[in-house]
Amino acid sequence: MSAPLLAIDAPSLLYRAFFALPKTIVDGQGTPVNALLGSLNIVLNVVAEYTPRAVVLCFGPDAASYRTELYPNYHAARPPVPDELVPQWAASRDFFESFGWFVETHDSLEADDLLGSFAAVEAEAGGEALILTGDRDLYQCVGERVRVLYMKTGSKGPELVDRAEVRKRYGVPPELVPDFIALRGDPSDGLPGGTGIGDKTASALLERHGSLEGAIAGAMSERSARVRGALLDEADQLRDFREIAKLRSAEVARPPDRGTDFAGGAEAARARGMKRLAERLEPTQA
């Protein structure tokens, strides 16, 4: 694999790090920096393993309006950002940029939409992309030139997911992941899926019919009355769920090559009370 573009789901990264490390990790003013430190360590480990040609961290609104308009309960059950995370979130752009990494945000599209867009631009240019995320919606981006580094809760490091792994996990190819999510549902996003349809039924339906639309059209051929009822009675809502799960394209420019600035990062880490990290980074630059 040539040096890839590393595209990172920044909200997912910050949340994961915040809850993984104690809030007692603070800077010189007593402000928690656990999310910044934890997320940084995850990225540095990935950078060390894959040596990306550039790194871009993506931000966006938690719930894009085009998704909540289709289904008001999308992300509705998610709690507000913890108070101790708010200042770290605000400081994250400058902190990440001090390492020479790109930070991109969008007013109306979510971070996952940007991730998919950057991966597509990279693949179209003949490059390869890695998407670091804890969101399985991004499995739909996987292809010959795009892979996902999935951050699984409790795992020591992200798991590499390629086309074969997507099919192993979901029983469908990447391009059918939105259809699968529509049928099976996604609790993390507040999508219930089809009534009574779980993982195995969803993948079996797509195997038999080729798509969500095919499953709806062929509903009467299904032996299970429960499945027939879900496909027929909930067809419009299932289509909305698929649209919610499907990523939107954003106009993004392919980032130029830019290596990690360990010296700049060490300075930023030291300024936030991360002395040990700064000492570890300084020899790396040298």
Secondary structure by P-SEA (a helix, b strand, c coil): ccccbbbbaaaaaaaaaaaaccccccccccccaaaaaaaaaaaaaaaaaccccbbbbbbcccccaaaaaaccccccccccccccaaaaaaaaaaaaacccbbbbbbccccaaaaaaaaaaaaaaacbbbbbbcccccccccccccbbbbcccccccbbbbbcaaaaaaaccccccaaaaaaaaaccccccccccccccaaaaaaaaaacccaaaaaaaccccccaaaaaaaacaaaaaaaaaaaabbbbcccccccccccaaaaaaaaaaaacaaaaaaaaaaaac
